[in-house]
Amino acid sequence: MDYTIKNLRDVEDMAASQGFGEVQEARFAHGDLNAAQVGLSLQRVKPGKRHAFAHRHSEAEEIYVVISGSGRVKLDDRIEEVGPLDAIRVGPSVTRAFEAGDEGLELLAFGARAAGDAEIVEDFSWD
């Protein structure tokens, strides 16, 4: 049988290992799940904080699903409120980042795996 079961909270928190643990958690599960084509991450933005950086892709479309908490997402120049079970589809070229409300923001991110496709956007301002 070809399947894998893994609790996402048991996946390594890459935000902590990269020095971003004060603002967020980021658990990228594709390796733990042996997924060749699908990317999946559990992300938690701590109360009142924002993602450590914004990003966009060359080719990969992503879908984010808020599983608890509330906050805002900035998509290029637009800011939208988000809450539990909101699903947000983001096209590849759209720069995106999340900001948590008072209770934090927990979400799942899904997308096609494309190594080297992500680009960090340094000058992404919320103002």
N, C-alpha and C positions, 0 to 999 in steps of 0.2 A: 504494500500500500504506500502511496506517495502523499503524505501529509505531515504537517508539523503543528503542534500546539505549544504556545508560549504565552505566558502572562506578560503583558506589556510593561507592567511595573517592575518586572525582573530583567528587562533590557537595560543595558548600560545607559546612564544619563550623560550624553555627550556634552550638554551645556555645562555641567559641573566640571567635566574633565578639560573643557576648553576655557574655563575661567568665567563663565556666564551664570553660574549657579545662584547668584544673588537675585537675578531677575527672572529666570525661567528654568524649566526642565525640557529636554529634547531627547526622546528615546526612539532611535531609528531601528526598526525591527526587521528590515529585509534580510539581513544576514542571519539573525536568530531564527527566522522562519524559513531559511533556505529559498527565498523568493528570487527568481531570476528576472522577472519582468515587472513586478509590482513593488512600488515603494509604499511604506506605511510608517508613520511616526505618531507617537503620543507626545503631545506638547502641553506644557502647563506654564502659563505666564502668571507670575506671582501677583497678589493684590496690588493694584496701583502702578504696576510696572508695564514696560513695553518689551517686545522682542528686542534682543540685543542688537540686531541689524535687520534691515530689509533685504529681500532678494527677488530675483526674477529668473526665468528660464529662457533658453533658446527655443526648445521644442516641447517640453513637458507641460501639459495641462495638469492642474492639481484641484482636488476637492477637499475642503476642510469641513468638518462637522463638529460643532460645539457640543460637548457632552455635559459640561456643567459650567456654572458661573456665567458671567456676561462681560461685555466690554465693547471694543470697537476694532474694526479692521480698516486700514488705510490701503486703498487700491489706486495706485498712481496718485491723482490729486483729489480723490473722493474719500470721505470717511463715512463709514456705515456702522450703525449699532448692531450688535449680534448677541444672541442669547441661546439657551438650551435648544438643541436639535435644529438650529439654523445650519443649512448646508450652503457653502459658498464655493462656487466653481470659479477658478481663476485661470484665464488664458496665459500662455507662456510668457508673453512680453510684458505683462502687467506686474509692476513692482508692488510687493505686498509686505505688510507687517501687522501684528496684532498688539492690542493694548488691553490689559485686564481692568475690570472694575474692582469694586471694594472686596468682593469675595474671590477674586482670581478668575482665571479663564482656562478651562481644560478643553483640548480639542484633538481630534484625529485628523491627520493629513494623509491623503491617498494620491498616488500618481504613478505614471509609468517610470520605470527605472531607466535613467539615461546618464551614465557616468560622465562627469565633467560638464553637465548641462546647466548647473546653477551658477548664478552670478550674484555676489554680494554687492549691494548698492550702498555706498558710503554716505552720500549726501542726501539722504531721504529724510526730509524734515516734516514734522507734524504740524508746524505753524503755518 
